[in-house]
Amino acid sequence: MSELPPDHHADDQPDPLDGFDEIIAEETTRDPDLAVIEAGSRTLRTQGGAPDADIPARPADPEVDKALREVETELATRWGETKLEPSVSRIAALMDVLGEPQRSYPSIHITGTNGKTSTARMIEALLGAFELRTGRYTSPHVQSITERISLDGAPISAERFIETYQDIKPYVEMVDAAQEYRLSFFEVLTGMAYAAFADAPADVAVVEVGMGGSWDATNVIDGDVAVVTPIDLDHTDRLGTTHAEIATEKAGIIKQGATVIMAQQPVEAAQVLLKKAVEVDATVAREGLEFGVVERQVAVGGQLVTLRGLGGEYPEVYLPLHGAHQAHNAAVALAAVEAFFGVGAQRPDALDLDTVRKAFAAVASPGRLEVVRRSPTVVLDAAHNPAGARAAAEAIGEAFQFSRLVGVVGASGDKNVRGLLEAFEPVFAEIVVTQNSSHRAMDADELAGIAVEVFGEDRVQVEPRLPDALEAAITLAEEEGEFSGGGVLVTGSVITVGEARLLLGRG
């Protein structure tokens, strides 16, 4: 196991898992429309960490909290993110009446199947370290809707979120009245993000697509840099059933004269992306050829990587995230920022190494192999498709080396649940199946039926309520004794992870 880089002093960093002594004991109601619970439930034998500043809690001011809930309620009346009418006509109309705010700053646009949010956070950290004011738009949120819109590396305040919504609301209603369908939940949030970035003003926007690319609401921007993270089979009912079909949709973010930063892809997907790049005279940089991961070692709290960028090598970069997939995300993020600054094209020199190291060392990605409890260790990961599950399973074995790992899985009914469970089967000693509060959640008994086929009846326990599932998993992990090395992985859905995060005191 590698040590941290010389300029990283572990003693200087407060342990985020210290100092939180209270046990969650209060049952509160759920809000199924927003798919997130507000606080804990029955007593969990757990000591959670201090709240993470990157995931905002509910506003302390009752009036602000009330106003935010009113905005959330209004947004919840619109089409949800899973109901789509493939078109950018409505969001384009909104941008028009708002004065095209998305054209007031350059942007880096990110698509792909897995790794988009982590990559966006890394890009944001790098740009911020080079003293650019950033706006970041990602989805879905883990706990708070305000997470989706960030300025200068932090979610906008509840007050600013409310103000932005109220500012654009009259224009939203104007577009609603003129269109066949009202603007969707995601379209309104996209309009809010672009308006907030223009108002800030942001020097550069880092924008993650919601789904696909061509007809995604975010695609009213013309990204100077188009990033394509690994493509796999997900949302097949909407994007296509092959890698090539899905890549065709995602290639829609590649604009005339842009630079394309392409993660390692299936051959069919790569062919589609390269063809689109040729059609629009875009420049392409490919992971494994123009840039990539040179070396990586497991380190305390993450990994130590050497990256090859467009301008040269960046040795001994500490990344406080687990897994080979995060090292590859880091390589993609670095290349994207280099391309944004013209490295490899207008300028031959690499970015300042110390600044790159500082930026990566500060990266956080909540809900991505995030430790939220010790003794036994509870880890959260938002893997929700087979590719994400395979990456998480490999990473957790490398980084934690549990003697016994218990899974808590709550998945959405529209996902490849069998494939997800099969990816985790080799690493889970037992699995506790459950369901989150979303209307999209697969029924726990239905999920259990699939789990029994994959794991066998003796390894499956059913607890429909997530608090009960966490309690059961912690009990199973502790069965071999306090020092047995047992652990719990909560996974299957961003919503499941967000709700578990709240239950375990992280927000």
Beta strands, then each sheet from edge to edge (+ up, - down):
strand 1: 30-31
strand 2: 36-37
strand 3: 107-111
strand 4: 134-137
strand 5: 149-151
strand 6: 154-155
strand 7: 204-208
strand 8: 225-228
strand 9: 259-262
strand 10: 283-286
strand 11: 292-299
strand 12: 302-309
strand 13: 312-319
strand 14: 368-373
strand 15: 377-381
strand 16: 404-409
strand 17: 430-433
strand 18: 460-462
strand 19: 486-491
sheet 1: 1+ 2-
sheet 2: 6+ 5- 4+ 7+ 3+ 8+ 9+ 10+
sheet 3: 11+ 12- 13+
sheet 4: 14+ 15- 19- 16- 17- 18-
end
